[in-house]
Amino acid sequence: MPTAKKSSGGAKKGAAKKSSAKSASKSTAKKGAAKKGAAKGGAAKKAPAAKKGGASKGAAKKAPAAKKAPAAKKAGGTKRALNPALSAPMTSSAQLQAIVGDQPIPRSEITKRIWDYIKRNGLQDQQNRRAINADDKLRPIFGGKNQVSMFEMTALVNKHMKPA
């Protein structure tokens, strides 16, 4: 009888060792230890799944790199074509000519000259940098308003331009 108890006690210890070995193999499989997982039969099923996951991660890593490569070519190589509507010369109204000049110039140049005028005269509001304060020359362009947002300003300036 004592031998039976020892064998049953040994069986319990062996079962405990097996369960701890299984939990250890699960944790190592999760960590990516493929060597221990391939040696045990139960964990061998997880090894191909780990390979599939690794392959998809590798593919996911390659996809953003492929997207970044063409962007680098654009920045270093050819320039983007300018929209013809922005490069077409525009005639300004009399109020706008006081700021940008009387020659027909493109919209982009008109915008640059207006911002140069605003910066030169300190007309950008100090607390709210998106607001432009009007002086005597800008007030007729802004429709009589003393202050407009920079986004509203573009719409108001467009009313004073027409194609040349």
C-alpha positions in Angstrom: 0.0 0.0 0.0 2.7 2.5 0.7 3.9 2.1 -2.8 0.5 2.9 -4.2 0.4 6.1 -2.2 3.8 7.0 -3.5 2.8 6.4 -7.1 -0.4 8.3 -6.7 1.4 11.1 -5.0 4.0 11.0 -7.7 1.2 11.1 -10.2 -0.1 14.2 -8.6 3.3 15.8 -8.7 3.8 14.7 -12.2 0.4 16.2 -13.2 1.4 19.4 -11.5 4.6 19.4 -13.3 2.8 18.8 -16.6 0.3 21.6 -16.0 3.1 24.0 -15.1 5.0 22.9 -18.2 2.0 23.5 -20.3 1.5 27.0 -18.9 5.1 27.7 -19.3 5.0 26.6 -23.0 2.0 28.8 -23.6 3.7 31.8 -22.2 6.8 31.1 -24.2 4.7 30.6 -27.3 3.1 34.0 -26.7 6.6 35.6 -26.3 7.6 34.2 -29.6 10.0 31.4 -28.5 9.6 29.1 -31.4 12.3 26.6 -30.3 10.4 25.4 -27.2 7.1 25.4 -29.0 8.4 23.2 -31.8 9.9 20.7 -29.3 6.5 20.0 -27.6 3.6 18.5 -29.5 0.8 20.7 -28.2 2.7 23.9 -29.0 3.6 22.8 -32.5 0.2 23.9 -33.7 0.9 27.4 -32.6 4.2 27.7 -34.4 2.7 28.0 -37.9 0.2 30.6 -36.6 3.1 32.6 -35.2 4.7 32.4 -38.7 1.5 33.7 -40.3 1.3 36.5 -37.8 4.9 37.4 -38.4 4.4 37.4 -42.2 1.4 39.7 -41.9 3.3 42.0 -39.6 6.2 42.1 -42.0 3.7 42.9 -44.9 2.2 45.6 -42.8 5.6 47.1 -42.1 6.5 47.0 -45.8 3.3 48.8 -46.9 3.9 52.1 -45.1 7.5 52.0 -46.4 6.3 51.7 -49.9 4.0 54.7 -49.4 6.8 56.8 -48.1 9.1 56.1 -51.0 7.1 57.8 -53.7 6.6 60.8 -51.5 10.3 61.2 -51.2 10.6 61.1 -55.0 8.1 63.9 -55.4 9.9 66.1 -52.9 13.3 65.6 -54.4 12.4 65.3 -58.1 9.6 66.8 -60.2 7.6 69.7 -58.8 3.8 69.6 -58.7 2.1 71.5 -61.6 0.7 74.9 -60.7 -3.1 75.3 -61.1 -3.6 77.6 -64.2 -6.4 79.5 -62.3 -3.8 80.6 -59.8 -1.3 81.7 -62.4 -3.8 83.7 -64.6 -3.3 87.4 -64.3 -6.0 89.3 -62.5 -7.0 92.9 -62.7 -7.5 94.6 -59.3 -10.1 97.2 -58.2 -9.0 100.7 -57.5 -9.0 100.0 -53.7 -6.9 96.9 -54.1 -4.5 98.6 -56.5 -3.5 101.0 -53.6 -2.0 97.9 -51.9 -0.8 95.5 -54.6 -0.1 97.8 -57.6 -1.9 98.6 -60.8 -0.4 95.8 -63.0 -2.4 92.6 -63.7 -0.8 89.9 -61.5 -1.8 86.3 -60.5 -3.9 85.6 -57.4 -1.0 84.0 -55.6 1.1 87.3 -56.0 -1.9 89.4 -54.9 -2.2 87.3 -51.7 1.6 87.6 -51.1 1.5 91.4 -51.5 -1.5 91.7 -49.2 0.3 89.7 -46.5 3.5 91.7 -47.0 1.4 94.9 -46.4 -0.3 93.4 -43.3 3.0 92.4 -41.8 4.8 95.6 -42.7 2.1 97.7 -41.0 1.6 95.4 -38.1 -2.1 94.8 -38.8 -2.3 91.2 -37.5 -4.1 91.2 -34.2 -1.7 90.4 -31.3 -4.1 88.3 -29.1 -6.0 86.6 -31.9 -3.4 86.0 -34.7 -6.1 84.8 -37.1 -7.7 88.3 -37.1 -6.6 91.1 -39.4 -7.2 94.7 -38.3 -8.1 97.1 -41.1 -6.4 100.4 -41.7 -7.7 103.1 -44.1 -6.5 101.3 -47.2 -7.9 97.9 -46.2 -11.3 99.0 -44.8 -12.9 99.5 -48.2 -11.6 96.0 -49.3 -13.0 94.5 -46.1 -16.4 95.9 -46.7 -16.2 98.6 -44.0 -15.3 96.2 -41.3 -12.6 97.1 -38.7 -11.5 93.5 -38.2 -11.9 90.3 -40.3 -10.5 86.7 -40.0 -7.8 85.7 -42.4 -10.2 83.2 -43.9 -12.9 85.8 -44.4 -10.3 88.1 -45.9 -9.6 85.9 -48.9 -13.3 85.9 -49.9 -13.5 89.7 -49.5 -10.3 90.2 -51.6 -11.7 87.9 -54.3 -14.6 90.4 -54.8 -12.0 93.0 -55.8 -10.4 90.9 -58.6 -11.5 90.0 -62.1 -9.7 88.2 -65.0 -7.5 90.4 -67.1 
